Amino acid sequence: MGTGHSAPGGAATEDLIVRPIRMRIYATAIAVVLIIAFAVFGALLKIEDTGVYYRTVDQFAVALIGVFLACGPLLLLRPRMRVGAFGVAVRNVFSEHVYEWDLVHSLDFPEGAAWARLELAGDEYMPVLAVQINDRMHAVEAVRAFRTRAAQYQSQPAAEPDTRPGDTGSREAKPQDPPADD
């Protein structure tokens, strides 16, 4: 958890950033093991004559395969939850969604779940991989900090957009031309 610098779209800053701890450690360790294992396999290709002619480029190719395979576990470094006046931004492995406070109900751990989920309006929810049960007290602190921010921001009225006459976003009624007869 920590403080951040900018929110989605460059709006207000976020108050809380949560990332998983153990998943990041495990993913990094697995990636390092994969890279080392494939580098060793590549180096051992030319040790003994097996009847197959391996070249140096084959050794590098095997090591490069290890690097590509290591990218899979490194995707698990992406999950993050940001909370601020703008709302809640949840980034999981492949996507990021930003929810305004009027859509957010709570952050809960369903029974038996491995990670938290953001309860939204309309009985919808979003899994939050950044808050995981195996992080124990870090997860508890993250939920408490989220609930503190939620109580603070959900009680504030939403700011009205600044619209002026002539703006494209103006909500003034404009007369419409009648449809032309062809």
Secondary structure, DSSP 4 states (H G I P E B T S, - for coil): -B--S--GGG-SPEEEEE--SHHHHHHHHHHHHHHHHHHHHHHGGGSS--SS---HHHHHHHHHHHHHHHHHHHGGG--EEEEETTEEEEE-SS-EEEE-GGGEEEEE--TT-SEEEEEEGGGEEEEEEEEEGGGTHHHHHHHHHHHHHHHHHHTSPPPPP---TT-TT-------PPPPP-
